[in-house]
Amino acid sequence: MRTVRRVLGAVRWYARELTGEAGYDRYCERHRRHHPHAPVPTRHEYEVLRTLRREGRPESRCC
């Protein structure tokens, strides 16, 4: 039973990393720590901010 739980936990971790859910959770924790009185952005607001940040600082890429 422990092995099944470990495998399911690993699959859950991988899925959260793949979908970006874990990144949003890390952002919320950091935001609460550094700005305790400010409201935490919604998931949509977070995605908009992340997209703007990426477009503002493009990294090298082939296309």
TIMI-2910 file (N, C-alpha, C, CB; in pm, 1 decimal, decimal comma, always signed):
<rs>
+----------+----------+----------+----------+----------+----------+----------+----------+----------+----------+----------+----------+------+
!      n_x !      n_y !      n_z !     ca_x !     ca_y !     ca_z !      c_x !      c_y !      c_z !     cb_x !     cb_y !     cb_z ! resn !
+----------+----------+----------+----------+----------+----------+----------+----------+----------+----------+----------+----------+------+
!    +81,9 !   -120,0 !     +0,0 !     +0,0 !     +0,0 !     +0,0 !    +86,2 !   +126,4 !     +0,0 !    -93,1 !     -0,2 !   +120,6 !  Met !
!   +199,9 !   +121,7 !    +71,8 !   +289,1 !   +237,7 !    +74,7 !   +344,0 !   +268,5 !    -63,2 !   +403,9 !   +214,4 !   +172,2 !  Arg !
!   +374,8 !   +165,8 !   -137,8 !   +429,6 !   +184,9 !   -272,6 !   +327,4 !   +253,0 !   -362,7 !   +472,5 !    +49,9 !   -333,6 !  Thr !
!   +202,3 !   +212,2 !   -351,9 !    +96,2 !   +272,9 !   -433,3 !    +83,3 !   +421,0 !   -399,1 !    -39,2 !   +200,1 !   -410,9 !  Val !
!    +86,9 !   +453,2 !   -270,5 !    +76,8 !   +593,9 !   -228,8 !   +195,0 !   +675,2 !   -280,2 !    +69,0 !   +604,2 !    -75,6 !  Arg !
!   +313,1 !   +617,3 !   -273,6 !   +431,8 !   +688,7 !   -322,7 !   +422,0 !   +712,7 !   -472,9 !   +560,1 !   +609,5 !   -290,0 !  Arg !
!   +376,5 !   +612,7 !   -546,5 !   +362,4 !   +627,9 !   -692,1 !   +257,2 !   +732,4 !   -723,3 !   +325,3 !   +493,2 !   -758,7 !  Val !
!   +142,7 !   +725,3 !   -655,7 !    +37,4 !   +824,9 !   -679,6 !    +83,7 !   +964,9 !   -639,8 !    -90,0 !   +787,8 !   -601,9 !  Leu !
!   +160,8 !   +974,0 !   -532,8 !   +215,1 !  +1103,9 !   -493,0 !   +310,3 !  +1159,6 !   -597,0 !   +286,0 !  +1092,6 !   -359,8 !  Gly !
!   +391,6 !  +1072,0 !   -654,8 !   +484,7 !  +1115,6 !   -758,9 !   +409,8 !  +1159,6 !   -883,8 !   +583,3 !  +1003,4 !   -793,4 !  Ala !
!   +304,7 !  +1088,0 !   -919,6 !   +223,9 !  +1124,5 !  -1037,1 !   +155,1 !  +1258,5 !  -1013,2 !   +118,3 !  +1014,5 !  -1068,4 !  Val !
!   +102,1 !  +1276,7 !   -892,0 !    +36,7 !  +1404,4 !   -858,4 !   +136,6 !  +1519,4 !   -865,4 !    -26,8 !  +1397,9 !   -717,3 !  Arg !
!   +256,1 !  +1499,3 !   -808,4 !   +359,1 !  +1603,2 !   -812,3 !   +393,1 !  +1638,4 !   -957,1 !   +486,2 !  +1556,9 !   -736,7 !  Trp !
!   +413,8 !  +1536,9 !  -1039,6 !   +449,8 !  +1558,9 !  -1180,0 !   +339,7 !  +1634,8 !  -1253,7 !   +477,1 !  +1424,7 !  -1249,9 !  Tyr !
!   +215,5 !  +1594,6 !  -1231,5 !   +103,5 !  +1660,8 !  -1298,8 !    +93,1 !  +1806,9 !  -1256,5 !    -28,2 !  +1587,8 !  -1268,6 !  Ala !
!   +112,0 !  +1835,1 !  -1128,1 !   +105,6 !  +1973,8 !  -1080,0 !   +218,9 !  +2058,1 !  -1137,2 !   +110,6 !  +1977,4 !   -927,2 !  Arg !
!   +338,5 !  +2000,2 !  -1148,7 !   +450,8 !  +2072,5 !  -1208,1 !   +425,8 !  +2096,2 !  -1356,5 !   +582,4 !  +1994,9 !  -1187,6 !  Glu !
!   +372,0 !  +1997,5 !  -1423,8 !   +347,4 !  +2006,3 !  -1567,2 !   +241,4 !  +2110,9 !  -1600,8 !   +305,2 !  +1870,9 !  -1621,0 !  Leu !
!   +136,8 !  +2118,1 !  -1519,7 !    +28,6 !  +2212,2 !  -1546,5 !    +55,0 !  +2352,3 !  -1494,1 !    -97,9 !  +2160,8 !  -1487,3 !  Thr !
!   +156,0 !  +2368,8 !  -1409,8 !   +186,5 !  +2500,0 !  -1354,7 !   +116,1 !  +2528,9 !  -1223,4 !   +150,7 !  +2604,8 !  -1453,4 !  Gly !
!    +36,7 !  +2436,2 !  -1176,0 !    -35,5 !  +2456,0 !  -1050,1 !    +61,1 !  +2474,2 !   -933,4 !   -128,8 !  +2337,4 !  -1023,0 !  Glu !
!   +168,1 !  +2399,7 !   -930,7 !   +265,4 !  +2411,9 !   -822,4 !   +334,7 !  +2548,4 !   -827,5 !   +369,8 !  +2298,4 !   -830,5 !  Ala !
!   +359,3 !  +2599,0 !   -946,8 !   +421,1 !  +2731,2 !   -960,2 !   +332,1 !  +2840,3 !   -903,6 !   +452,4 !  +2760,7 !  -1106,2 !  Gly !
!   +202,4 !  +2828,7 !   -928,6 !   +108,1 !  +2926,3 !   -874,2 !   +104,8 !  +2918,5 !   -721,9 !    -32,8 !  +2903,3 !   -931,8 !  Tyr !
!   +107,1 !  +2797,0 !   -668,5 !   +108,6 !  +2780,3 !   -522,8 !   +234,2 !  +2842,0 !   -461,3 !    +99,8 !  +2631,3 !   -486,1 !  Asp !
!   +349,0 !  +2819,9 !   -525,0 !   +473,8 !  +2880,3 !   -475,1 !   +466,6 !  +3032,3 !   -481,0 !   +595,0 !  +2830,2 !   -556,6 !  Arg !
!   +408,5 !  +3085,4 !   -587,9 !   +393,3 !  +3230,2 !   -602,2 !   +304,1 !  +3285,3 !   -490,7 !   +334,3 !  +3265,4 !   -741,0 !  Tyr !
!   +193,3 !  +3216,3 !   -462,3 !   +101,8 !  +3261,6 !   -356,8 !   +171,0 !  +3262,0 !   -221,1 !    -23,1 !  +3172,3 !   -351,8 !  Cys !
!   +246,6 !  +3158,6 !   -190,8 !   +318,6 !  +3153,8 !    -63,4 !   +418,1 !  +3268,7 !    -52,2 !   +391,3 !  +3019,8 !    -48,1 !  Glu !
!   +493,5 !  +3291,8 !   -158,3 !   +592,2 !  +3399,8 !   -159,0 !   +522,4 !  +3535,3 !   -146,2 !   +677,4 !  +3395,1 !   -288,2 !  Arg !
!   +410,1 !  +3551,5 !   -217,4 !   +335,6 !  +3677,4 !   -213,4 !   +284,0 !  +3704,3 !    -71,6 !   +217,8 !  +3674,0 !   -314,0 !  His !
!   +230,4 !  +3602,5 !     -6,5 !   +179,5 !  +3618,6 !   +130,3 !   +291,8 !  +3652,7 !   +228,1 !   +107,8 !  +3490,6 !   +175,8 !  Arg !
!   +409,5 !  +3595,1 !   +205,5 !   +523,6 !  +3622,0 !   +294,5 !   +574,1 !  +3764,7 !   +279,5 !   +637,4 !  +3524,0 !   +266,1 !  Arg !
!   +585,9 !  +3812,0 !   +155,7 !   +645,1 !  +3943,4 !   +131,0 !   +543,2 !  +4057,9 !   +132,6 !   +716,1 !  +3942,0 !     -1,3 !  His !
!   +416,6 !  +4027,6 !   +108,4 !   +310,8 !  +4128,9 !   +105,8 !   +190,4 !  +4077,4 !   +185,9 !   +269,3 !  +4163,1 !    -41,8 !  His !
!   +203,6 !  +4066,1 !   +317,6 !    +98,5 !  +4002,3 !   +397,5 !    -37,2 !  +4072,1 !   +394,3 !   +143,6 !  +3993,4 !   +537,9 !  Pro !
!    -40,6 !  +4201,7 !   +366,4 !   -167,7 !  +4273,8 !   +368,5 !   -227,7 !  +4291,5 !   +229,7 !   -148,9 !  +4408,6 !   +432,6 !  His !
!   -155,1 !  +4257,3 !   +127,0 !   -206,2 !  +4271,6 !     -9,2 !   -283,4 !  +4145,7 !    -48,8 !    -90,3 !  +4298,4 !   -109,0 !  Ala !
!   -390,3 !  +4162,3 !   -126,4 !   -465,2 !  +4043,9 !   -170,1 !   -381,7 !  +3960,1 !   -268,3 !   -599,3 !  +4085,9 !   -236,0 !  Pro !
!   -398,7 !  +3831,1 !   -260,7 !   -326,5 !  +3740,1 !   -349,9 !   -395,7 !  +3741,6 !   -486,1 !   -321,1 !  +3594,3 !   -290,9 !  Val !
!   -319,7 !  +3759,3 !   -593,8 !   -380,9 !  +3759,0 !   -727,4 !   -449,1 !  +3625,2 !   -757,2 !   -274,7 !  +3788,8 !   -834,8 !  Pro !
!   -555,1 !  +3632,4 !   -834,7 !   -623,2 !  +3510,0 !   -877,0 !   -533,8 !  +3434,0 !   -973,2 !   -760,2 !  +3541,8 !   -942,9 !  Thr !
!   -572,3 !  +3314,2 !  -1005,5 !   -493,8 !  +3233,6 !  -1099,4 !   -484,9 !  +3304,3 !  -1235,6 !   -556,6 !  +3092,2 !  -1115,7 !  Arg !
!   -595,4 !  +3362,5 !  -1279,8 !   -596,2 !  +3434,0 !  -1407,8 !   -502,4 !  +3554,7 !  -1402,9 !   -739,5 !  +3479,3 !  -1443,6 !  His !
!   -508,1 !  +3632,9 !  -1296,0 !   -419,6 !  +3749,3 !  -1282,7 !   -272,9 !  +3705,3 !  -1281,4 !   -452,9 !  +3828,5 !  -1153,7 !  Glu !
!   -246,1 !  +3594,6 !  -1213,6 !   -110,0 !  +3540,4 !  -1210,1 !    -62,8 !  +3504,4 !  -1351,6 !   -103,7 !  +3416,1 !  -1117,9 !  Tyr !
!   -147,4 !  +3438,6 !  -1427,5 !   -109,4 !  +3399,5 !  -1564,0 !    -84,5 !  +3521,2 !  -1652,5 !   -218,1 !  +3311,6 !  -1626,3 !  Glu !
!   -164,7 !  +3625,7 !  -1637,0 !   -144,4 !  +3748,6 !  -1714,1 !    -11,1 !  +3812,6 !  -1676,0 !   -260,8 !  +3848,3 !  -1690,6 !  Val !
!    +16,3 !  +3822,6 !  -1546,5 !   +143,7 !  +3880,0 !  -1501,0 !   +262,5 !  +3799,3 !  -1552,1 !   +147,6 !  +3886,8 !  -1348,0 !  Leu !
!   +250,0 !  +3666,7 !  -1547,0 !   +358,0 !  +3579,5 !  -1592,7 !   +382,1 !  +3595,8 !  -1742,9 !   +325,6 !  +3433,1 !  -1560,0 !  Arg !
!   +274,8 !  +3607,6 !  -1820,3 !   +288,2 !  +3626,2 !  -1964,8 !   +353,4 !  +3760,1 !  -1995,6 !   +151,2 !  +3617,0 !  -2033,5 !  Thr !
!   +310,4 !  +3866,0 !  -1927,5 !   +369,7 !  +3998,3 !  -1950,1 !   +518,0 !  +3998,4 !  -1914,7 !   +295,8 !  +4105,1 !  -1867,8 !  Leu !
!   +553,6 !  +3931,5 !  -1806,6 !   +693,3 !  +3924,2 !  -1765,0 !   +776,8 !  +3849,3 !  -1868,9 !   +704,9 !  +3855,8 !  -1627,7 !  Arg !
!   +721,3 !  +3740,7 !  -1922,4 !   +793,0 !  +3664,1 !  -2025,4 !   +813,6 !  +3745,6 !  -2152,6 !   +717,0 !  +3535,8 !  -2058,4 !  Arg !
!   +710,3 !  +3818,5 !  -2192,7 !   +721,3 !  +3898,4 !  -2314,8 !   +813,7 !  +4017,3 !  -2295,2 !   +583,9 !  +3946,5 !  -2359,4 !  Glu !
!   +821,3 !  +4069,2 !  -2175,0 !   +906,4 !  +4183,2 !  -2145,8 !  +1054,7 !  +4146,6 !  -2139,7 !   +864,2 !  +4245,6 !  -2015,8 !  Gly !
!  +1084,8 !  +4023,0 !  -2107,7 !  +1222,9 !  +3976,6 !  -2098,2 !  +1239,0 !  +3847,3 !  -2178,0 !  +1264,0 !  +3955,1 !  -1950,0 !  Arg !
!  +1237,4 !  +3856,4 !  -2309,2 !  +1248,8 !  +3733,1 !  -2387,9 !  +1386,4 !  +3668,7 !  -2371,8 !  +1221,9 !  +3762,1 !  -2535,9 !  Pro !
!  +1385,7 !  +3538,1 !  -2360,8 !  +1509,5 !  +3463,0 !  -2353,2 !  +1544,8 !  +3416,0 !  -2494,2 !  +1496,9 !  +3342,5 !  -2254,2 !  Glu !
!  +1666,5 !  +3371,1 !  -2511,2 !  +1704,0 !  +3325,5 !  -2644,2 !  +1623,2 !  +3201,8 !  -2681,4 !  +1854,9 !  +3295,7 !  -2651,2 !  Ser !
!  +1576,9 !  +3199,5 !  -2803,2 !  +1501,5 !  +3085,8 !  -2854,2 !  +1519,1 !  +3079,1 !  -3004,5 !  +1351,7 !  +3096,1 !  -2816,6 !  Arg !
!  +1481,9 !  +2970,5 !  -3060,0 !  +1509,4 !  +2951,5 !  -3201,7 !  +1415,8 !  +3033,5 !  -3291,5 !  +1498,0 !  +2804,5 !  -3236,4 !  Cys !
!  +1291,3 !  +3060,1 !  -3246,2 !  +1194,4 !  +3127,0 !  -3334,0 !  +1141,2 !  +3254,0 !  -3272,8 !  +1079,2 !  +3034,5 !  -3366,0 !  Cys !
+----------+----------+----------+----------+----------+----------+----------+----------+----------+----------+----------+----------+------+
</rs>
